[in-house]
């Protein structure tokens, strides 16, 4: 069960290409898998190096693409309807994360209450290695496993963007967002976990100086 603020995004991001059936889930067409429901309705961090953050707070991230195929998205084939997010700004074990996707002087956006698909989970054992391979060797997992990616719909309203921060490089070369660099979005809707942890509720929330 997902909150309406989350499931509405599936409908608003639905396929607009008349040559394709309307979908409200992801797919892996090469494996004949369709309408994969999201794994969660939480969010994460999205790195971008070319959009003006003030414009993003005014307009949100605009819809792009019509292809809901996770494999095509990862391989950058076609016209992806997804954006790639990560659960951490930077993963300490390898330095990968939204900050590395944005690059130095780019921006990381914390996005919330979004339908999210675990790319590695769904592509495991479904990426063909070769037509000549036999048995289990013919398929493998995500070719970019180390990106730790969760795919979310490309259209992200401003109310689902909590804050943004500019990426800098540490003395040791790690890309990250300093705590003081975050800029809060007053139009954000907060996610509050209710009594049942399987359900997430999105409610209007006013940022106060007493909370961090």
N, C-alpha and C positions, 0 to 999 in steps of 0.2 A: 504494500500500500504506500503510494507516494503522495505528497501534498499537491494540491491543485497548482500551486505556483510552479512546481516542477513539471507536471504532466502537460500543462498548457504549452510548454516550450516544445514538446514533441509535436503537437498539432501545428504550432506556428512555424516550425521548421520543416514541416512535412514536404515531401517531394513535389515540386511544381513543374517537373518535366512531363509533358503529356505522353511521352514515349515510354514512361516507366510507371508501374502501379504505385498507388499511394502507400507509403510505409510509415509506421510509427515505431520503428525499431531499426537496429543495425542489421547488416547482412554480411555474409561471406559467400558470394554467388558461385565462386569456383568450387565450393564444397556443398552447394545447394542448400545453404542455411539462410533462412530469412526471418525477419521480425524478431531479432534477438532483443529481449527486454534489457533496459539498463541494469547494471549491477548495483548502482546506488543512486541516490538523488542528493548528493552532497556538494562536491565542488573540489577546488584545488587551486593551482597557480598556473597562470598562462603568461608566457613570455612573448613580447613583441618588440621589434626594433624600429618600426617606422610610423606607427600611428601616434597622433597627438593625444596625450592622456586626457587633456581637458575636453577635447572633442568626444573621446570615448565616454567620459562621465556624462556628457550631455546626450549622446545618441546611443550609447551602448556599442556592442560589436554587431555590425550589420550582417544580414544573411548572405551566405555565399555558397555556391555549389548545390548540386542535387543528388550526388552519389553517396549513399549511406553504406557503402561497402568498406569494411574495416581494412581489408587487405589492400585495396586500391589506395586508401588513405595513407597507410604506412609506406607504401611504395611510391607515393606521390604520382599516382596514375589517375587520369580523369579529372573530375571536378568535384572534389571532396566537399561534403556537407558538414564536415567536422572541423573542430579546432582541437589541438593536442594540449592537454594539461598534465601536470604532475602533482603528486600529493605533497611534495616538499619543494621548497625553493631551490635547495641544493642538497644532493645526496652526499653525505660525507665520505662514503666508500669510493666514489668515482668522480665526484664533482659535477655530475650531470643533474639537470633539473631545469625548472623554468628560467632561472637566471642565466644558465648557459645558452638556452634557446634564444633569449633576448639579446645576449651579448653585452659587453661593456657599453654603458650609456643608453642601453635599451631600458624597457620598463617591464616589471612583473606586476600582474593584476591578480588579486585574490578574488576568485569568483565562487559563488555559493548557490546552493539549491538548484543544481543542474543535473539532468539525466547524464550519467557517466558510464562508459563501457571500459572495462579493463582489457586493453588491447592484447597484452601478453597472454592473458587467460584464454581469450576467444580464438587466438591464432595458433595456440599450441597444437602441434600435430596436423595443421591444416595448410601449411605452406609447402607447395610442391618443390622438391629439390631438383628432380630430373625425371624425364619420361623414361629414362633407362634404368633408374634405380628400382629395387625390388623390395616389396613388403614395407616394413616400418621405415626403412631407409629412404623411401620415396617422398616422405613428408617430414617436415620439421616445424619448429615454432617461429615466432616473430624474428625476422632478420635484423631488426633493430631493438632487440630485447633490452639493451641497456638504457633505453630512453625512459623507462618506467612510465609509459604513457597511458593516460586515461582520455579517451575521446569524448568530447561533449559537442552538442549542436553548435553550429557556427553563429547563429543568432543568439546573442546574450544581452538582454535588456539591462539598462543601467541600474535597475533595482536589484540586480543579481551581482553587481560588482561592489565588493566591500571597500576596497582601497587599491592604491597602486604605489609603487616605489621604484626609484631609479637604481639601476644595477651599477655597482662599482667593483673594482678588482682589489683584493687584499694584497698585502706585501708578499704573500706566498703564492699569489696568482689565482686564488679562488674567486670566482664571481659570486656576489651575494648582494642582498639589499640591506643596508644599515637600518637598525630599528628606528632611528630618527628620520629616515627618509620617507616613511610611509605617509601618504596623503589620504585621508578618509573621505568616503563618498557619503554625503548627507542623504542621498536618495536610496541608500541600501536597505533591503529587507533582511532582517536577521533570521538565522536558522536556530531554533531552540529545540533541543531534544526533549520530548515529553516523557511521561512515565513509562511508556512502552518504547524500548530502544529501537524497535524495528520500524518505527514511524518517525518521520521528521516533519515538523510543522514550520511553515514560513509565515512570520507575522511582521507587521510594521514595527520598526524599532528605531528609537531616536538615540543617536550617539551622545553620550555625556562625557564630560571631562573626568568623571570618577572611574571610568572603565577603560581598559587598555586592550 
